Amino acid sequence: MQTILGANGQIGEELARELKRSFTSDIRIVSRKAQKINDTDSVFPADLTIKENAVKAVEGSDIAYFTLGLPMNSDLWEEQFLRITANVIEACNVHRTKLVFFDNTYMYPQDDRALTETTPFAPVGRKGRVRKAMADLVLQEMSAGKIEAAICRAPEFYGPAKTQSITNSLIFDNIKNKKKLKVPLRDDKLRSLIWTPDASKATALIGNTPDAYNQTWHLPVDDNRLTYKQFIALASSIYKEDLKYTVIPMIGFKIGALFNKQVKELQELLPRYQHDNIFDDAKFRNHFPDFRITTYREGIEQIKSE
């Protein structure tokens, strides 16, 4: 059996579909309000902040996928995320279950350097420090031989359905709602965006590849990196309309943070938008040369068709 811990988000849902499509029908869905993704799924409602629940949730699993997310709230992250990670690691240790840990890039430096699997962590802000602590714990237990694990790291999302990201919120949600598009800080810096179904498919593939464990993997992105200006121009050609946008300067976010808690929570993530974001996925491409990566044009066309 393969178990998804935190399957209510876009990554977990797509992961469940890909596992069923390509690897197994024996899938357990775990979350506070667990719901089937596939007809053949089993469900296990659980609060993973409680260690006993995590141990029961993982029991009988060959592979456990950690795709759990929390709302963008630094207090909540500091209170729960590392505890949940430790509980899941303990559960995998108890049951000798392989762990596939879905990760983001918050712990990386927010500057112009190309990001590889060996880039030293240099988090900016509270959420970045939490994600560093989580990744460090997995790496520590992996290095000590206590668990067999793989870290799957993804840059910023864009995608269909209920994909949540700054790009989806400021670009595609505004297209849908006939509002002016917004770009954070700069429109002339290269971005690395991952199509959420690709992120889930790659995670499933890594989880079911025995020699992929005890390593960190950067998940695959369209290597035709675009600036937001170019990205919106491409979207304009696909939507067949001149999509107008405005660039929001840092002062705009600072003022917004005074009145909006969600904007306040974004503050520590903004420095990365002042620089080119080069997320290097060469390791994945070399190991899995047949993996089909969705192009930006294909992704935007799919979003438009929803």
Secondary structure, DSSP 8 states (H G I E B T S, - for coil): -EEEES-SSHHHHHHHHHHHHHT-S-EEEEETT---SSTT-EEEE--TTSHHHHHHHHTT-SEEEE-----S-HHHHHHHHHHHHHHHHHHHHHHT-EEEEEE-STTS--SSS-B-TT------SHHHHHHHHHHHHHHHHHHTTS--EEEEE--EEE-STT--SHHIIIIIHHHHTT--EEEES-SSSEE-EEEHHHHHHHHHHHHT-GGG-SEEEE----SS-EEHHHHHHHHHHHHTS---EEEE-HHHHHHHHTT-HHHHHHGGGGGGGGS---B--HHHHHH-TT-----HHHHHHHHHH-
